[in-house]
Amino acid sequence: MNWFKYSSPQTFYPLAGRMAPWFMGVAVVLALPGLYIALFAAPTDFQQGDAYRIIFIHVPAAWMSMLIYMVMAFWAGIGLAFNTRLSSMMAHALAPTGALMTFIALWTGAFWGRPTWGAWWVWDARLTSELILFFLYLGYMSLAAAIDDPRRADKASAVLAMVGAINVPIIYFSVKWWNTLHQGSSVSLTRAPSMVSIMLTGMLVMVFAFWAYSIAAALMRVRCEILERERNAAWVKELGGS
């Protein structure tokens, strides 16, 4: 399959329309058993009690907040380097979902921190860097919306996205670089997981559910972005007429 033919908005638009429902369906199919494991099948933690169950939402959202930002910065950089319209549209389409995931991670972290640490918020290294990530998302979207010329907006927001990408490894390694209240990673590629198998299963199922949802949301949003940017193109006018 020649994937390069989908690099133009005109050819990618129908492909995104066909793919989005499938990814949304996968998200729903995975979220249902994931939530069942999180709320009912997973045992109560001997230290944190049932309060720990919020991590089945918090951890996937936090992971996605970082992953989406890196993907957004990648597409923004491709658009800046090669002046490709669709790449910049993809970056813009990813930003709102990334901001949502960061917001969910911050709020669920606060609800988890209250019974665990005794405080809704502390200026912990990981919490603070995650908050900065949220502001980076907001800044990216605000900058893109503040410039009337789409091409200039793409370039300016791309620079911000790429500069802000340095914050992502800071978030990830913050618990190793500094003495923080935030616990270390329970899942790592270099060592065995520190949670029982049923908890790990539920966590991974929810991660893939969040992943599928993020892809579906980005595909649906990029279709709107394409229609907005290409509204004067002949193929969009024909699409509206049909």
N, C-alpha and C positions, 0 to 999 in steps of 0.2 A: 504494500500500500504506500502510495506517495503522500507522506504526511505534509510535505511542503506546500501542497495545494491548499491546505487548511490555514496557511499563514496569513491569508487575507480575510478581512471582516466578512466579505460576502459569502465565502465558502465555509467559514467557521460558524457563522450564525445558525444555519440549520443543524450542523453537527452538535453544537451546544444544546440546541433544543431537543435533540434526540437523546443526548446523554444525561441531561439534568434529572429527568424523572427516574431513571434507573439508579442513579446515585442516591436520590432522595429515598427511593424504595429500600435500598440497601441500608441506609441510615435508620429507617424505621424498624426494619427487620432485626438489625443488630441492637438497637436501643431497648427493645422490649425484653429480650432475655438478659441484657446487661443490667437493666434496672431491677429485674427480678432477683438476679444474683446479689446486687448491691443491697437491696432492701430486705430480702428474705433468706436467701440461701447462704450468704456469707455469715460466718459466726461473729459474735460480738467480741470486740477487741478487749483483751484482759486489762489494758492500761487506760484506753480512751473510751471504753464503752461503745455505745451506738453512735456517738458523735463522729467517730471516724468515717462513717459511711458517706459523709459528704465528699470524701476524697475521690469517690467514683465519678463525681462531676468535676471536682476541682482539678485533679491531676490531668485528665484529658483536655480540659479547657486551657490549662497552663501550657501543656505541650503544644497544643494547636496555636496558641497565641505566638509562640516563638517560631514555630515552623512556618506559619502563614506569613510572618514578617519577612523571613528569609526568602521565601518564594516571591513575595511582593517585591522585595529589593532586587531579586534576580531579574524578574520581568521588567522592572523599571530600568535596570541597568542595560538590558538588551535593547529596550526602546531608545535609551539615550545613545548607546553606541552605534546602533544600526538604523536608527530613525524609522523603526517599524511601528505602525499605528496600533496593530493588534496587541503587541507586547505592553504598550502603555495602558491600553484599555484593560488588559488582564490585571495589571498592577492596581489600577483604580478599582476594579471589581473585587479584588481580594481585601482591600483595606477595611471596609465596614465589617466584614465577618471577622477579621483579625481583631478589630477593636471590640467587637462583641465578646469574643473568646477571652480577651484580656480583662474586660469588665467582669465577666462571670468568674474568672480565676481570682480576681481581687475580692469580690463579694463573698464567694464561697470560702475563700481563705480567711476572711474576717469572721464568718460564722463558725468556722472550724477553730480559729484561734481563741475565740471568747471562752469556751469551756476548757481548752487545752492550755493556753497561756494566761488566761484571766484578763485578756485585753482584746478589744476589737482590732486594734492596729498598733504596731510597733514599727519604729524606723529601722527595721531589720534590712540587711543588705539585699536579700532576695525580694522582699516586699517592695522596697524602694525602687529597685531596678525594674521590677514588673510595673510599678506605677509610671516610671519614666517611659516604658514601652507603650503604655496606654496613651500618654501625652504625645509620643511620636506618631502613633496612628492618627490621633486627632489633628496634629500639626500637618501631617501629610495630606489628609483630606481637606483641611482648611486652606492650605496653600494651593492645592489643585483647584479648589472652587473659587479662590480669590482672584485668579488671573483669567481674564476673558479669552485670550488666545489659547486654544487647546494645546498647540505645539509648545508654546512657552511654558504653559502649566505643566506639561509632561516633563520637560527638562528640569524645571525648578524642583518639582516634587521628587523626581528621580534622584537628584543630588541629596536631598534630605533623607530619602529612604536608604540610600547606600551608606551615608554617614551614620545614620542611626543603627545600622546593622551591627555595629560594634557592641551595642548594648546587649544583644542576644547571648553571646558567650559569657558576658558578665553575669547575666541572670543564671545561666546554667552552672557556672563554676563558683558562684558566690558562696555556696555553703562549704566549698573546699578552700577558698582563698581567705575567708574571714570566719571568725567565731560568731555564728549567728544562732538565733533561736529556731529558725526553720530547720526541720529535720532533713537529713540527707536523702538521696534518691533511694526508693525501695526497689526500683528496677534498674539494672545496669547491664550493659553488654559485656562487662569485664568480670562480673561475679554473679553468683547465684542470687536470685531474688530473696528479699528478707520478709516475704509474706507467704502465707499458705496458698496452696494451688488454687483453691476456689476463689480467693480474693484476687489473685493474679489473673485468673481467667476472666472474672468480671471486669477488672481494670482494662485488660486488653480489648475485650469486646466493646466497652464504652469508648476506648480510644479510636477504634476503627469506625464506630458509629459517628463520632464527632468528625472524623476525617471525611467520611462519605458525605455528611451534611455540609461540611465546608466546601467541598468540591461542587456539590449541587447548587449551593447558594451562590458561589462565584460564577458558575456557568449561567445561571439565570440572570445574575446582575450584569454580566458582560454582554448578554444579549440586549439588555436595556441600554448599556453604554454604546453598543454598536449602532442601535437605532437612533440614538441621540446624535452621535458624531456623524453618521452617514445619512442623516435625514434628507439631504438634498441629492443624494445619489439616485440614479434611475432605478436601480434594483429595489431600493427601499420604497420608492413611490409605487412601483409595480406590486410590491408586497402589500402595501396599504390598500391598493386598489382591488387586490384579489380577496 
